[in-house]
Structures are given as structure tokens and as C-alpha cells.
Amino acid sequence: MFLGTYEHNLMEEGRIALPKKLRNALGGQRLIVRIGLEPCIVGFRESDWIENTKGELARPFFSDKEGRDIRRKIFSDAEYAELDNQGRFVLPRSMINHARIRDKVTIIGAGDHFEIWETKIWQAYQKGLTN
């Protein structure tokens, strides 16, 4: 499970270091990142990604245009992220732009996934959350 709040800097070329506790939560699985529904980037263990998207994959491809459109959006906005030995990976430029990330990021655990936010945007968003 992904838990906690961590502050980091975005490194050159869009690299970011995933905190060790979150790397451990991956459990050796591949990491999938996707643009978030809010201005953030979300990261999933491959098994959780499959679980979260299997409903869309179950929709009939040929007879369900809405299902095809949803698939296109969900899967075209996602990528595998390759972690190096120090737990760093490169965020795609399109995702950085979507999340409006400049330099400081806040990474939050959200149960079955984690989210990467521009710190100032996260602070403003967090004020609107209830305890």
C-alpha cells in the first residue's frame, strides 16, 4: 500500500526519485504512470493498474464506441516507468506539463497508487480537502 507524503525536487530532464518506502510498496512489480484526473501524475503497481482497468477492457470493443474512446484515453495517457538502481525514473514531458510541475514536487501515497503534484498546487488543493 502506498502511504505518506514526501517532498522532492524534479531533476534535470524530468527525472524524479521515488521514495524508498514507495519503492518497497511496488513489491518488485513494474511501475505504470499516467496523467491524473486532477493536475497530477499517478503511479500504479502493474497489478493494481490491471485491476483498475479491467472493467474497461471487459467492454465489447466492436460494439461499444464509448468503451473504445475510454480505452484510448486511459491507455494512451499511460506509460511504463523504468526505475534505475537509485529509484529514479523519467517523467514524460506531457505528464510534467499536465501536472504543471516546475521544480518542487510532493509525492503522496493514496492507497493503491501514489500521486505526484507540483508542491504549490498540492498545498492549495489540500486546503480544500476535509479531514
Backbone as a printed PyTorch tensor [residue, N CA C, xyz], in Angstrom:
tensor([[[  0.8460,  -1.1740,   0.0000],
         [  0.0000,   0.0000,   0.0000],
         [  0.8920,   1.2370,   0.0000]],

        [[  0.4750,   2.2450,  -0.7440],
         [  1.2430,   3.4810,  -0.8500],
         [  0.7310,   4.4750,   0.1890]],

        [[  1.6200,   4.8510,   1.1100],
         [  1.2720,   5.7450,   2.2150],
         [  2.3140,   6.8440,   2.3510]],

        [[  1.9190,   7.9610,   2.9620],
         [  2.8720,   9.0050,   3.3130],
         [  2.8760,  10.1770,   2.3510]],

        [[  3.6290,  11.2030,   2.7510],
         [  3.8140,  12.4190,   1.9610],
         [  5.3040,  12.7200,   1.9160]],

        [[  5.8140,  12.9930,   0.7310],
         [  7.2460,  13.1860,   0.5360],
         [  7.4740,  14.3820,  -0.3780]],

        [[  8.4680,  15.1790,  -0.0560],
         [  8.8100,  16.3200,  -0.9080],
         [ 10.1480,  16.0580,  -1.5850]],

        [[ 10.1890,  16.3490,  -2.8680],
         [ 11.3870,  16.1310,  -3.6750],
         [ 11.5210,  17.2500,  -4.6880]],

        [[ 12.6590,  17.2710,  -5.3460],
         [ 12.8820,  18.1900,  -6.4630],
         [ 12.8240,  17.4040,  -7.7610]],

        [[ 12.2830,  18.0230,  -8.7820],
         [ 12.3480,  17.4560, -10.1180],
         [ 13.7640,  17.7070, -10.6240]],

        [[ 14.4360,  16.6480, -11.0470],
         [ 15.8060,  16.7700, -11.5250],
         [ 15.8080,  17.1090, -13.0120]],

        [[ 17.0050,  17.3530, -13.5160],
         [ 17.1290,  17.6720, -14.9380],
         [ 16.5320,  16.5520, -15.7820]],

        [[ 16.0650,  16.9210, -16.9420],
         [ 15.4720,  16.0030, -17.9110],
         [ 14.2410,  15.2850, -17.3700]],

        [[ 13.6000,  15.8650, -16.3420],
         [ 12.3500,  15.3040, -15.8380],
         [ 12.4990,  14.0830, -14.9560]],

        [[ 13.7030,  13.8770, -14.4180],
         [ 13.8970,  12.7240, -13.5320],
         [ 13.3920,  13.0390, -12.1390]],

        [[ 12.8960,  11.9950, -11.4860],
         [ 12.4170,  12.1120, -10.1170],
         [ 12.8180,  10.8440,  -9.3780]],

        [[ 13.0910,  10.9810,  -8.0870],
         [ 13.4310,   9.8240,  -7.2620],
         [ 12.1880,   9.3890,  -6.4910]],

        [[ 11.8380,   8.1320,  -6.6300],
         [ 10.7160,   7.5860,  -5.8770],
         [ 11.2060,   7.2440,  -4.4730]],

        [[ 10.5480,   7.7590,  -3.4280],
         [ 10.9930,   7.4650,  -2.0630],
         [ 11.0660,   5.9550,  -1.8040]],

        [[ 12.0260,   5.5640,  -0.9760],
         [ 12.2780,   4.1440,  -0.7110],
         [ 11.0290,   3.4180,  -0.2170]],

        [[ 10.2420,   4.0450,   0.6540],
         [  9.0270,   3.3820,   1.1490],
         [  8.0500,   3.1000,   0.0130]],

        [[  7.9800,   3.9860,  -0.9510],
         [  7.0890,   3.7550,  -2.0860],
         [  7.6760,   2.7150,  -3.0380]],

        [[  9.0020,   2.7220,  -3.1870],
         [  9.6460,   1.6720,  -3.9930],
         [  9.3760,   0.3100,  -3.3770]],

        [[  9.4760,   0.2390,  -2.0490],
         [  9.2050,  -1.0290,  -1.3660],
         [  7.7590,  -1.4720,  -1.5810]],

        [[  6.8390,  -0.5100,  -1.6110],
         [  5.4210,  -0.8350,  -1.8190],
         [  5.1680,  -1.3950,  -3.2180]],

        [[  6.0650,  -1.1220,  -4.1640],
         [  5.9190,  -1.7060,  -5.5020],
         [  6.0710,  -3.2230,  -5.4620]],

        [[  6.7910,  -3.7130,  -4.4650],
         [  6.9470,  -5.1540,  -4.3190],
         [  7.5790,  -5.8320,  -5.5240]],

        [[  8.4860,  -5.1260,  -6.2010],
         [  9.1650,  -5.7050,  -7.3530],
         [  8.3610,  -5.6640,  -8.6410]],

        [[  7.1520,  -5.1280,  -8.5810],
         [  6.3260,  -5.0450,  -9.7900],
         [  6.7400,  -3.8630, -10.6570]],

        [[  6.3220,  -3.9050, -11.9050],
         [  6.5750,  -2.7890, -12.8140],
         [  5.6980,  -1.6120, -12.4120]],

        [[  6.1960,  -0.4160, -12.6990],
         [  5.5020,   0.8270, -12.3780],
         [  4.8630,   1.3920, -13.6390]],

        [[  3.5970,   1.7650, -13.5230],
         [  2.8880,   2.4380, -14.6120],
         [  2.5180,   3.8290, -14.1250]],

        [[  2.8420,   4.8470, -14.9210],
         [  2.4720,   6.2260, -14.5990],
         [  1.4890,   6.7210, -15.6530]],

        [[  0.6220,   7.6140, -15.2030],
         [ -0.4300,   8.1440, -16.0750],
         [ -0.7710,   9.5510, -15.6230]],

        [[ -1.2710,  10.3800, -16.5510],
         [ -1.7520,  11.6850, -16.1130],
         [ -2.9390,  11.4590, -15.1880]],

        [[ -3.0450,  12.3090, -14.1680],
         [ -4.1400,  12.1860, -13.2230],
         [ -5.3750,  12.9210, -13.6950]],

        [[ -6.4750,  12.6670, -13.0210],
         [ -7.7140,  13.3740, -13.3340],
         [ -7.6590,  14.8070, -12.8240]],

        [[ -6.8830,  15.0320, -11.7760],
         [ -6.5590,  16.3730, -11.3130],
         [ -5.1910,  16.7270, -11.9150]],

        [[ -4.6700,  17.9230, -11.6580],
         [ -3.3490,  18.2610, -12.2160],
         [ -2.2200,  17.5610, -11.4500]],

        [[ -2.0880,  16.2640, -11.6810],
         [ -1.0490,  15.4650, -11.0310],
         [ -0.7210,  14.2890, -11.9410]],

        [[  0.2310,  13.4940, -11.5080],
         [  0.6180,  12.2670, -12.1930],
         [  0.3720,  11.1330, -11.2110]],

        [[ -0.2090,  10.0380, -11.6710],
         [ -0.4730,   8.9080, -10.7860],
         [  0.4300,   7.7400, -11.1620]],

        [[  0.8280,   6.9790, -10.1480],
         [  1.6630,   5.8060, -10.3550],
         [  1.0130,   4.5820,  -9.7370]],

        [[  1.0090,   3.4780, -10.4790],
         [  0.3880,   2.2270, -10.0430],
         [  1.3700,   1.0710, -10.1550]],

        [[  1.2640,   0.1040,  -9.2360],
         [  1.8570,  -1.2080,  -9.4700],
         [  1.1260,  -1.8010, -10.6670]],

        [[  1.8010,  -2.5890, -11.4550],
         [  1.1590,  -3.1540, -12.6420],
         [ -0.1030,  -3.9330, -12.2760]],

        [[ -0.0880,  -4.7060, -11.2020],
         [ -1.2710,  -5.4940, -10.8280],
         [ -2.4450,  -4.5990, -10.4450]],

        [[ -2.1900,  -3.4870,  -9.7720],
         [ -3.2710,  -2.5630,  -9.4140],
         [ -3.8050,  -1.8440, -10.6470]],

        [[ -2.9200,  -1.5270, -11.5860],
         [ -3.3530,  -0.9140, -12.8460],
         [ -4.3040,  -1.8600, -13.5820]],

        [[ -3.9270,  -3.1220, -13.6650],
         [ -4.7700,  -4.1180, -14.3370],
         [ -6.1180,  -4.2170, -13.6330]],

        [[ -6.0990,  -4.2770, -12.3190],
         [ -7.3500,  -4.3590, -11.5460],
         [ -8.2340,  -3.1380, -11.7950]],

        [[ -7.6400,  -1.9600, -11.8240],
         [ -8.4060,  -0.7260, -12.0060],
         [ -8.9270,  -0.5410, -13.4280]],

        [[ -8.3240,  -1.2030, -14.3950],
         [ -8.7400,  -1.0050, -15.7910],
         [ -9.4650,  -2.2050, -16.3850]],

        [[ -9.5950,  -3.2860, -15.6460],
         [-10.1920,  -4.4870, -16.2440],
         [-11.6510,  -4.2860, -16.6300]],

        [[-12.3660,  -3.4020, -15.9430],
         [-13.7500,  -3.1270, -16.3220],
         [-13.8400,  -2.5290, -17.7120]],

        [[-12.9110,  -1.6330, -18.0270],
         [-12.9090,  -1.0300, -19.3630],
         [-12.5200,  -2.0550, -20.4190]],

        [[-11.6120,  -2.9460, -20.0670],
         [-11.1950,  -3.9700, -21.0260],
         [-12.2890,  -5.0010, -21.2650]],

        [[-13.2150,  -5.1380, -20.3270],
         [-14.3090,  -6.1040, -20.4760],
         [-15.4090,  -5.6050, -21.4110]],

        [[-15.4260,  -4.3050, -21.6780],
         [-16.4510,  -3.7630, -22.5740],
         [-16.1900,  -4.2600, -23.9930]],

        [[-17.2580,  -4.6060, -24.7370],
         [-17.0610,  -5.1160, -26.1030],
         [-16.4460,  -4.0600, -27.0180]],

        [[-15.3570,  -4.4170, -27.6460],
         [-14.6030,  -3.4580, -28.4460],
         [-15.3710,  -3.0040, -29.6870]],

        [[-15.9220,  -3.9370, -30.4180],
         [-16.5140,  -3.5960, -31.7140],
         [-17.8630,  -2.9030, -31.6050]],

        [[-18.6190,  -3.1710, -30.5670],
         [-19.9790,  -2.6280, -30.4940],
         [-20.1400,  -1.4880, -29.5000]],

        [[-19.0560,  -1.0480, -28.8800],
         [-19.1680,  -0.0430, -27.8210],
         [-18.2000,   1.1100, -28.0910]],

        [[-18.6610,   2.1180, -28.8480],
         [-17.7930,   3.2490, -29.1930],
         [-17.3230,   3.9910, -27.9520]],

        [[-18.2200,   4.2100, -26.9850],
         [-17.8230,   4.9020, -25.7560],
         [-16.7000,   4.1350, -25.0550]],

        [[-16.8240,   2.8130, -25.0210],
         [-15.7820,   1.9840, -24.4180],
         [-14.4530,   2.1220, -25.1420]],

        [[-14.5010,   2.1730, -26.4740],
         [-13.2620,   2.3580, -27.2450],
         [-12.6350,   3.7080, -26.9430]],

        [[-13.4740,   4.7390, -26.8550],
         [-12.9530,   6.0800, -26.5560],
         [-12.3270,   6.1410, -25.1670]],

        [[-12.9700,   5.5090, -24.1930],
         [-12.4150,   5.4850, -22.8330],
         [-11.0830,   4.7440, -22.8260]],

        [[-11.0270,   3.6040, -23.5040],
         [ -9.7600,   2.8590, -23.5940],
         [ -8.6590,   3.7220, -24.2020]],

        [[ -9.0020,   4.4000, -25.2770],
         [ -8.0000,   5.2390, -25.9350],
         [ -7.4300,   6.2610, -24.9690]],

        [[ -8.3030,   6.8950, -24.2100],
         [ -7.8590,   7.9230, -23.2630],
         [ -7.0380,   7.3080, -22.1280]],

        [[ -7.5530,   6.2530, -21.5200],
         [ -6.8770,   5.6430, -20.3700],
         [ -5.4890,   5.1310, -20.7490]],

        [[ -5.4140,   4.3760, -21.8270],
         [ -4.1650,   3.6950, -22.1440],
         [ -3.1780,   4.5640, -22.9150]],

        [[ -3.6560,   5.5330, -23.6620],
         [ -2.7140,   6.3960, -24.3850],
         [ -2.0390,   7.3950, -23.4540]],

        [[ -2.6520,   7.6640, -22.3160],
         [ -2.0750,   8.5940, -21.3410],
         [ -1.2290,   7.8900, -20.2860]],

        [[ -0.9090,   6.6090, -20.4880],
         [ -0.1460,   5.8280, -19.5090],
         [  1.1380,   5.2980, -20.1440]],

        [[  2.1460,   5.1000, -19.2900],
         [  3.4250,   4.5470, -19.7490],
         [  4.0550,   3.7360, -18.6290]],

        [[  4.8580,   2.7520, -19.0200],
         [  5.7050,   2.0770, -18.0430],
         [  6.8510,   3.0140, -17.6890]],

        [[  7.2250,   3.0450, -16.4290],
         [  8.3690,   3.8340, -15.9650],
         [  9.4490,   2.8600, -15.5030]],

        [[ 10.6500,   3.0720, -15.9710],
         [ 11.7750,   2.2070, -15.6200],
         [ 12.5960,   2.8650, -14.5200]],

        [[ 12.6510,   2.2340, -13.3570],
         [ 13.4350,   2.7560, -12.2400],
         [ 14.8850,   2.3100, -12.3680]],

        [[ 15.8140,   3.2410, -12.0900],
         [ 17.2220,   2.8600, -12.0580],
         [ 17.5430,   2.3110, -10.6710]],

        [[ 18.8170,   2.0000, -10.4220],
         [ 19.2160,   1.3990,  -9.1430],
         [ 18.9760,   2.3090,  -7.9480]],

        [[ 18.8520,   3.6080,  -8.1810],
         [ 18.6140,   4.5560,  -7.0930],
         [ 17.1420,   4.9490,  -7.0010]],

        [[ 16.2900,   4.2560,  -7.7320],
         [ 14.8600,   4.5160,  -7.6700],
         [ 14.4080,   5.7360,  -8.4470]],

        [[ 15.2350,   6.1850,  -9.3790],
         [ 14.8690,   7.3530, -10.1870],
         [ 14.2530,   6.8980, -11.5030]],

        [[ 13.3660,   7.7300, -12.0180],
         [ 12.7940,   7.4750, -13.3320],
         [ 12.4540,   8.8010, -13.9820]],

        [[ 12.2560,   8.7610, -15.2850],
         [ 11.9730,   9.9710, -16.0530],
         [ 10.4670,  10.0950, -16.2490]],

        [[  9.9510,  11.2630, -15.8870],
         [  8.5460,  11.5700, -16.1460],
         [  8.4290,  12.1050, -17.5710]],

        [[  7.4850,  11.5970, -18.3450],
         [  7.3020,  12.1310, -19.6980],
         [  6.9400,  13.6170, -19.6520]],

        [[  7.4660,  14.3650, -20.6040],
         [  7.2320,  15.8190, -20.6560],
         [  5.7380,  16.1410, -20.6780]],

        [[  4.9390,  15.3430, -21.3890],
         [  3.4950,  15.6050, -21.4510],
         [  2.8530,  15.5070, -20.0710]],

        [[  3.3390,  14.5980, -19.2390],
         [  2.7930,  14.4560, -17.8850],
         [  3.2490,  15.6100, -16.9970]],

        [[  4.5010,  16.0130, -17.1420],
         [  5.0090,  17.1580, -16.3790],
         [  4.1890,  18.3990, -16.7140]],

        [[  3.9110,  18.5910, -17.9910],
         [  3.1120,  19.7460, -18.4060],
         [  1.6910,  19.6620, -17.8610]],

        [[  1.0800,  18.4810, -17.9230],
         [ -0.2790,  18.3010, -17.4050],
         [ -0.3530,  18.6750, -15.9250]],

        [[  0.6420,  18.2290, -15.1540],
         [  0.6540,  18.4730, -13.7090],
         [  1.2220,  19.8490, -13.3520]],

        [[  1.6570,  20.5930, -14.3610],
         [  2.2180,  21.9360, -14.1750],
         [  3.3960,  21.9300, -13.1850]],

        [[  4.2070,  20.8930, -13.2830],
         [  5.3540,  20.7430, -12.3880],
         [  6.4860,  21.6330, -12.8780]],

        [[  7.0600,  22.3910, -11.9570],
         [  8.1840,  23.2720, -12.2710],
         [  9.4770,  22.7320, -11.6610]],

        [[  9.5370,  22.5910, -10.3440],
         [ 10.7590,  22.0850,  -9.7240],
         [ 10.4960,  21.2910,  -8.4540]],

        [[  9.6770,  21.7840,  -7.5610],
         [  9.4110,  21.0780,  -6.3040],
         [  8.1400,  20.2520,  -6.4490]],

        [[  8.2400,  18.9770,  -6.0510],
         [  7.0860,  18.0940,  -6.1310],
         [  6.7740,  17.5020,  -4.7650]],

        [[  5.5080,  17.2000,  -4.5720],
         [  5.0580,  16.4610,  -3.4030],
         [  4.4890,  15.1480,  -3.9120]],

        [[  4.9840,  14.0610,  -3.3500],
         [  4.5160,  12.7270,  -3.7170],
         [  3.6830,  12.2240,  -2.5500]],

        [[  2.4380,  11.8540,  -2.8360],
         [  1.5570,  11.3920,  -1.7610],
         [  1.1280,   9.9530,  -2.0220]],

        [[  1.0840,   9.1710,  -0.9530],
         [  0.5120,   7.8420,  -1.0470],
         [ -0.9990,   7.9570,  -1.0530]],

        [[ -1.6500,   7.1350,  -1.8710],
         [ -3.1130,   7.1710,  -1.9690],
         [ -3.6840,   5.7520,  -2.0110]],

        [[ -3.0980,   4.8750,  -1.1830],
         [ -3.6130,   3.5080,  -1.1030],
         [ -3.0710,   2.6300,  -2.2120]],

        [[ -3.8820,   2.4120,  -3.2610],
         [ -3.4560,   1.5290,  -4.3450],
         [ -2.5930,   2.2310,  -5.3820]],

        [[ -2.3200,   3.5160,  -5.1760],
         [ -1.4630,   4.2670,  -6.0910],
         [ -0.8150,   5.4240,  -5.3360]],

        [[  0.1050,   6.1040,  -6.0000],
         [  0.6540,   7.3380,  -5.4420],
         [  0.4410,   8.4390,  -6.4600]],

        [[  0.5520,   9.6840,  -6.0050],
         [  0.3460,  10.8320,  -6.8780],
         [  1.5260,  11.7840,  -6.7560]],

        [[  1.8990,  12.3910,  -7.8660],
         [  2.9870,  13.3630,  -7.9150],
         [  2.3730,  14.7110,  -8.2800]],

        [[  2.5410,  15.6840,  -7.3950],
         [  1.9590,  17.0170,  -7.5620],
         [  3.0540,  18.0740,  -7.5460]],

        [[  2.8680,  19.1530,  -8.2770],
         [  3.6490,  20.3750,  -8.0640],
         [  3.3180,  20.8030,  -6.6370]],

        [[  4.3110,  21.0560,  -5.8040],
         [  4.0790,  21.3010,  -4.3820],
         [  3.0850,  22.4310,  -4.1320]],

        [[  3.2120,  23.5320,  -4.8280],
         [  2.2930,  24.6580,  -4.5950],
         [  0.8550,  24.2890,  -4.9580]],

        [[  0.6830,  23.5350,  -6.0140],
         [ -0.6660,  23.1140,  -6.4060],
         [ -1.2290,  22.1470,  -5.3690]],

        [[ -0.3840,  21.2150,  -4.8790],
         [ -0.8380,  20.2790,  -3.8460],
         [ -1.2530,  21.0300,  -2.5860]],

        [[ -0.4670,  22.0020,  -2.1670],
         [ -0.8020,  22.7570,  -0.9560],
         [ -2.1470,  23.4550,  -1.1060]],

        [[ -2.4090,  24.0480,  -2.2580],
         [ -3.6930,  24.7160,  -2.4950],
         [ -4.8250,  23.6920,  -2.5470]],

        [[ -4.5960,  22.5670,  -3.2120],
         [ -5.6200,  21.5290,  -3.3270],
         [ -5.9470,  20.9410,  -1.9610]],

        [[ -4.9080,  20.7230,  -1.1620],
         [ -5.0630,  20.1070,   0.1550],
         [ -5.9420,  20.9530,   1.0720]],

        [[ -5.8940,  22.2580,   0.9150],
         [ -6.7240,  23.1360,   1.7490],
         [ -8.2080,  22.8630,   1.5420]],

        [[ -8.5740,  22.3780,   0.3660],
         [ -9.9680,  22.0840,   0.0750],
         [-10.4190,  20.7030,   0.5210]],

        [[ -9.4890,  19.8710,   0.9970],
         [ -9.8410,  18.5300,   1.4510],
         [-10.3730,  18.5740,   2.8700]],

        [[-11.2760,  17.6650,   3.1750],
         [-11.7700,  17.5610,   4.5540],
         [-10.9660,  16.4990,   5.2780]],

        [[-10.8740,  16.6220,   6.5950],
         [-10.0940,  15.6590,   7.3910],
         [-10.7780,  14.3470,   7.5180]]])
